[in-house]
Amino acid sequence: MNVRVLLVALAGACGGASTDVPDGSGGAGTADAVPLDGPTAAIDAAAVRTRPARPTDVPIAVTFSLNLQDFDYVDESIGIVRQAIALHDELEIPVDVYLTTTMVDRYRERGFLAELTASPWVEVCYHTRPPVPYRANYIDWLGLGDMPPDERQTTIVAYETHRLDLESGMPTDADGSYRLLGELIGHPPRAVGNAADPALQPDVDQVFRELGARFAVAHAADGASGVDLGAMRNGLYLRPEHIDERLFEEAGADGGAALEADLAAVALEDGEAPIVIGVKMHDNDFIAEESAWLYHFLHRAPPVVLTGKATPKSAEERARMWALYESAVRWAAAHPDTLPALGVHDFDAALE
């Protein structure tokens, strides 16, 4: 079937699509389809814990975000995220975790999504990565920019309502991605890391907005001096951030010292309170020398054959990276008046 005809057919079926995942008996990409028995059953709504929103009327705050994307090291990813959840639960510090469509599938088949939703300090969010053809700084290998607007949006809808076949780069006929994650956790993920090339961003934002997203991630380092609470882009709120603390770049340092340096720099930042220091890490930062999507897709358009994986980090390197992250979270917990910790749940409540 023609690629565009297939995508239109998939998106056209969205309204009446079943939430069951196919059993692998047919359809593109079903070889690793997730069965619904055992640990992959739907999350028990009674086990999903929430917490009261924290006030955002503070002069400065910190957010912690974990981007979960390493489909080559799934068990290791689960191990480090489980360790992070225990830390955040112990210290009562919120953390926003961003899953790619593939990690939704991988975590689900291992029953790990339930652990994420069981913590009141974890906010489950979503983000895009290659090989989706509208990801920023990637390749528009499907020609989205040349499609008529209606067809372009229909194509993006197909991607964000169906599972992704990594090797072909195409959505399959199984439900998945952003919409399925929302069905599994009981509400559309509030925040999306959906950065796209400028010509495609309005369409990408519109699709996520119509699917129920409230916030898009925009980093202070993306060219703006800061992103204030309440700022919008194409009908989506932007997650506030004034300092983009890429903590993974400071391996071997002390996380608390990094936050203290950020606090010292806040006086140089323009913006409306709360001034937000956004601490960002990825699961692969603790595990491998580069992420799975970089290893397989950097400057490469589908189809690809997923062979090999990035070089794993040594035990010593992993320990140093964890110590860096843990020290940052513990420093924030020890200084609640100096640097209160907030999450997208808190920002959303403030804007309701």
C-alpha positions as CSV (number, residue, x, y, z in Angstrom):
1,M,0.0,0.0,0.0
2,N,1.2,3.5,-0.7
3,V,2.8,5.1,2.4
4,R,0.4,8.1,2.4
5,V,-2.7,5.9,1.8
6,L,-1.6,3.7,4.7
7,L,-1.2,6.7,7.0
8,V,-4.5,8.2,6.0
9,A,-6.2,4.9,6.6
10,L,-4.7,4.5,10.1
11,A,-5.6,8.0,11.1
12,G,-9.1,7.7,9.7
13,A,-9.6,4.6,11.9
14,C,-8.6,6.4,15.1
15,G,-12.1,7.3,16.2
16,G,-13.3,3.8,16.5
17,A,-10.0,2.0,17.2
18,S,-9.9,-0.6,19.9
19,T,-7.5,-0.1,22.8
20,D,-6.4,-3.8,22.6
21,V,-3.0,-4.5,21.2
22,P,-3.0,-7.0,18.4
23,D,-1.7,-10.5,19.3
24,G,0.9,-10.6,16.6
25,S,-1.2,-12.4,14.1
26,G,-0.8,-9.8,11.4
27,G,0.0,-6.2,10.5
28,A,3.3,-4.3,10.3
29,G,5.5,-4.3,13.3
30,T,3.5,-6.9,15.3
31,A,6.4,-9.3,15.8
32,D,7.0,-7.8,19.2
33,A,3.4,-6.9,19.9
34,V,2.5,-6.8,23.6
35,P,0.0,-9.3,24.9
36,L,-2.6,-8.1,27.4
37,D,-2.3,-11.0,29.8
38,G,-0.2,-11.1,32.9
39,P,1.8,-8.0,33.9
40,T,0.8,-6.1,30.8
41,A,-2.9,-5.7,31.9
42,A,-4.3,-2.3,32.2
43,I,-3.1,-0.2,35.2
44,D,-5.4,-0.4,38.2
45,A,-6.9,3.0,38.6
46,A,-7.1,2.5,42.3
47,A,-3.3,2.1,42.4
48,V,-2.6,5.5,40.8
49,R,-1.6,7.9,43.5
50,T,-1.8,11.6,43.3
51,R,-0.6,14.4,45.5
52,P,-1.8,17.9,46.3
53,A,-0.3,20.5,44.0
54,R,2.5,22.7,45.5
55,P,2.1,26.5,45.2
56,T,4.0,28.1,42.4
57,D,4.0,31.6,43.9
58,V,7.6,31.3,44.8
59,P,10.5,33.4,43.5
60,I,12.6,30.5,42.2
61,A,12.1,26.8,41.8
62,V,13.7,23.6,40.4
63,T,12.2,20.9,38.3
64,F,13.6,17.4,37.7
65,S,13.0,15.7,34.4
66,L,14.0,12.2,33.3
67,N,13.8,11.4,29.6
68,L,13.4,7.7,29.1
69,Q,14.4,6.5,25.7
70,D,16.9,3.7,25.7
71,F,15.1,0.8,24.0
72,D,18.4,-1.1,23.7
73,Y,18.9,-1.3,27.4
74,V,15.4,-1.6,28.7
75,D,16.1,-3.6,31.8
76,E,18.9,-1.3,32.8
77,S,16.6,1.7,32.1
78,I,14.0,0.2,34.4
79,G,16.6,-0.4,37.1
80,I,17.8,3.2,37.1
81,V,14.3,4.7,37.0
82,R,13.2,2.4,39.8
83,Q,16.2,3.7,41.8
84,A,15.2,7.3,41.0
85,I,11.6,6.7,42.0
86,A,12.7,5.4,45.4
87,L,14.9,8.5,45.9
88,H,12.1,10.9,44.9
89,D,9.6,9.0,47.1
90,E,11.9,9.1,50.0
91,L,12.6,12.8,49.8
92,E,9.1,13.8,48.5
93,I,10.6,15.6,45.5
94,P,8.5,15.6,42.3
95,V,10.0,14.3,39.0
96,D,8.5,14.4,35.5
97,V,9.4,11.3,33.4
98,Y,9.1,11.5,29.6
99,L,8.6,8.3,27.7
100,T,9.0,7.8,24.0
101,T,6.4,5.7,22.2
102,T,8.8,2.7,22.1
103,M,9.4,3.0,25.9
104,V,5.7,2.9,26.5
105,D,5.6,-0.5,24.7
106,R,8.8,-1.8,26.4
107,Y,7.8,-0.7,29.9
108,R,4.2,-2.0,29.4
109,E,5.3,-5.5,28.4
110,R,7.4,-5.6,31.6
111,G,4.6,-4.3,33.8
112,F,6.7,-1.2,34.8
113,L,4.2,1.5,33.9
114,A,2.2,0.5,37.0
115,E,5.2,1.3,39.1
116,L,5.5,4.8,37.6
117,T,1.9,5.6,38.2
118,A,1.9,4.2,41.8
119,S,4.2,7.0,42.9
120,P,2.6,10.3,43.8
121,W,5.9,12.1,43.1
122,V,6.1,10.9,39.5
123,E,4.3,12.6,36.6
124,V,4.2,10.5,33.5
125,C,4.8,12.6,30.4
126,Y,5.7,11.9,26.7
127,H,8.3,12.9,24.2
128,T,9.2,12.2,20.5
129,R,12.4,10.9,19.0
130,P,13.6,9.7,15.6
131,P,12.6,7.9,13.5
132,V,9.4,10.0,13.6
133,P,9.8,12.3,10.6
134,Y,8.8,15.5,12.4
135,R,11.3,15.5,15.2
136,A,13.5,18.6,15.4
137,N,17.0,18.3,14.0
138,Y,16.2,15.1,12.2
139,I,15.3,14.3,8.6
140,D,11.8,14.8,7.1
141,W,12.3,11.6,5.3
142,L,8.5,11.2,4.7
143,G,8.1,14.5,3.0
144,L,5.7,16.0,5.6
145,G,6.8,19.5,4.6
146,D,5.6,18.9,1.0
147,M,2.2,17.5,2.0
148,P,-1.0,19.5,2.0
149,P,-1.8,20.7,5.6
150,D,-4.7,18.3,6.1
151,E,-2.6,15.3,5.0
152,R,0.3,16.4,7.1
153,Q,-1.9,16.6,10.2
154,T,-3.5,13.3,9.4
155,T,-0.1,11.7,9.2
156,I,1.1,13.1,12.6
157,V,-2.2,11.9,14.1
158,A,-1.5,8.4,12.8
159,Y,2.0,8.4,14.4
160,E,0.7,9.6,17.8
161,T,-2.2,7.1,18.0
162,H,-0.4,4.0,16.8
163,R,2.7,2.0,17.7
164,L,5.9,2.8,15.9
165,D,7.9,0.2,13.9
166,L,11.4,1.4,14.6
167,E,13.0,-0.2,11.6
168,S,10.6,1.0,9.0
169,G,9.9,4.3,10.8
170,M,6.2,3.8,10.1
171,P,3.2,3.5,12.5
172,T,1.7,0.1,12.7
173,D,-2.0,-0.9,12.9
174,A,-1.8,-1.4,16.7
175,D,-2.8,1.4,19.1
176,G,0.1,3.1,20.7
177,S,2.1,6.3,21.3
178,Y,0.7,9.4,23.0
179,R,-3.0,8.4,23.0
180,L,-2.4,4.9,24.3
181,L,-0.2,6.2,27.1
182,G,-3.0,8.5,28.1
183,E,-5.4,5.6,28.2
184,L,-3.1,3.5,30.3
185,I,-2.4,6.2,32.9
186,G,-6.0,7.5,33.0
187,H,-5.5,10.9,31.4
188,P,-3.6,12.5,28.5
189,P,0.0,13.1,29.5
190,R,0.1,16.7,30.6
191,A,3.5,17.5,29.0
192,V,5.1,16.6,25.7
193,G,8.6,17.0,24.5
194,N,7.5,17.5,20.9
195,A,10.1,19.8,19.4
196,A,9.8,19.9,15.6
197,D,11.4,21.9,12.8
198,P,9.9,25.4,12.7
199,A,7.8,24.7,9.5
200,L,6.2,21.6,11.2
201,Q,5.9,22.8,14.8
202,P,2.4,24.4,14.4
203,D,1.0,21.1,13.0
204,V,2.7,19.0,15.7
205,D,1.5,21.3,18.4
206,Q,-2.0,21.2,17.1
207,V,-2.2,17.4,17.0
208,F,-0.9,17.1,20.6
209,R,-3.2,19.9,21.8
210,E,-6.2,18.1,20.3
211,L,-5.1,14.8,21.8
212,G,-5.2,16.4,25.2
213,A,-1.7,17.8,26.0
214,R,-1.4,20.9,28.1
215,F,2.3,21.7,28.0
216,A,5.1,21.5,25.5
217,V,8.7,21.5,26.6
218,A,10.8,24.5,25.6
219,H,14.3,24.9,26.9
220,A,15.8,28.2,27.9
221,A,18.8,27.2,25.7
222,D,16.6,27.0,22.6
223,G,17.2,30.7,21.9
224,A,15.0,32.3,24.6
225,S,16.3,34.0,27.7
226,G,13.6,32.1,29.6
227,V,10.2,30.6,29.5
228,D,7.7,32.1,31.9
229,L,4.8,30.2,33.5
230,G,1.8,30.9,31.3
231,A,3.7,31.4,28.0
232,M,2.1,29.7,25.1
233,R,3.0,28.3,21.7
234,N,0.3,27.4,19.2
235,G,-2.3,26.9,21.9
236,L,-0.1,24.8,24.2
237,Y,1.4,26.2,27.4
238,L,5.1,26.0,27.5
239,R,6.7,24.3,30.5
240,P,8.5,27.1,32.4
241,E,12.3,27.1,32.4
242,H,14.9,29.9,32.8
243,I,18.1,27.8,33.2
244,D,18.6,24.6,31.3
245,E,20.6,22.5,33.7
246,R,21.9,19.6,31.6
247,L,23.2,17.8,34.6
248,F,24.5,14.8,32.6
249,E,27.2,17.1,31.2
250,E,28.7,17.5,34.7
251,A,29.7,13.9,35.4
252,G,32.0,13.6,38.3
253,A,30.8,16.9,39.8
254,D,28.6,17.4,42.8
255,G,24.9,17.9,41.9
256,G,24.3,20.3,44.8
257,A,27.2,22.5,43.7
258,A,25.7,22.6,40.3
259,L,22.4,23.8,41.7
260,E,24.2,26.4,43.8
261,A,26.0,27.7,40.7
262,D,22.6,27.9,39.0
263,L,21.2,29.9,41.9
264,A,24.1,32.3,41.6
265,A,23.3,32.8,37.9
266,V,19.6,33.5,38.5
267,A,20.2,37.2,39.2
268,L,21.4,37.5,35.6
269,E,18.1,36.0,34.2
270,D,15.1,38.1,33.2
271,G,11.7,36.6,33.7
272,E,8.6,36.4,35.8
273,A,8.5,34.4,39.0
274,P,8.9,31.6,39.4
275,I,12.3,31.5,37.9
276,V,12.8,27.9,37.1
277,I,16.0,25.8,37.0
278,G,15.2,22.8,34.8
279,V,17.4,19.8,35.8
280,K,17.4,17.2,33.0
281,M,18.8,13.7,32.7
282,H,18.2,10.7,30.4
283,D,18.2,7.0,31.3
284,N,21.1,6.4,28.9
285,D,23.2,8.9,30.8
286,F,23.5,6.3,33.5
287,I,23.9,3.3,31.2
288,A,25.6,3.8,27.9
289,E,28.0,6.2,26.0
290,E,25.1,7.4,23.8
291,S,21.4,6.8,23.5
292,A,19.8,4.1,21.4
293,W,18.2,6.6,19.1
294,L,21.4,8.4,18.5
295,Y,23.2,5.1,17.9
296,H,20.8,3.9,15.3
297,F,19.3,7.0,13.7
298,L,21.8,9.9,13.8
299,H,21.7,11.3,10.3
300,R,20.1,8.1,9.1
301,A,16.6,7.8,7.6
302,P,14.6,4.6,7.7
303,P,14.5,1.8,6.8
304,V,17.3,0.7,9.2
305,V,18.3,-2.6,10.7
306,L,18.6,-2.4,14.5
307,T,21.9,-4.3,15.0
308,G,24.3,-3.7,17.8
309,K,24.0,-1.2,20.6
310,A,25.9,1.7,22.2
311,T,28.9,0.9,24.4
312,P,27.9,0.4,28.0
313,K,29.4,2.6,30.7
314,S,31.6,1.1,33.2
315,A,30.4,0.4,36.7
316,E,32.5,3.3,38.0
317,E,31.0,5.7,35.4
318,R,27.5,4.6,36.3
319,A,28.2,5.1,40.0
320,R,29.6,8.6,39.3
321,M,26.5,9.6,37.2
322,W,24.1,8.3,39.9
323,A,26.1,10.2,42.6
324,L,25.7,13.3,40.6
325,Y,22.0,13.0,40.2
326,E,21.4,11.8,43.8
327,S,23.4,14.7,45.3
328,A,21.3,17.2,43.2
329,V,18.0,15.8,44.4
330,R,19.2,15.6,48.0
331,W,20.4,19.2,47.9
332,A,17.0,20.4,46.7
333,A,15.3,18.4,49.4
334,A,17.6,19.9,52.0
335,H,16.8,23.5,50.8
336,P,13.0,23.6,50.3
337,D,12.9,27.3,51.1
338,T,15.8,28.3,49.0
339,L,14.9,26.1,46.0
340,P,11.5,24.5,46.2
341,A,10.9,21.6,43.8
342,L,7.9,21.7,41.5
343,G,6.7,19.6,38.6
344,V,4.4,20.0,35.6
345,H,1.5,18.8,37.8
346,D,2.0,22.0,40.0
347,F,2.3,24.3,36.9
348,D,-0.9,22.8,35.5
349,A,-2.8,23.3,38.7
350,A,-1.6,27.0,38.8
351,L,-3.0,27.6,35.4
352,E,-6.4,26.0,35.8
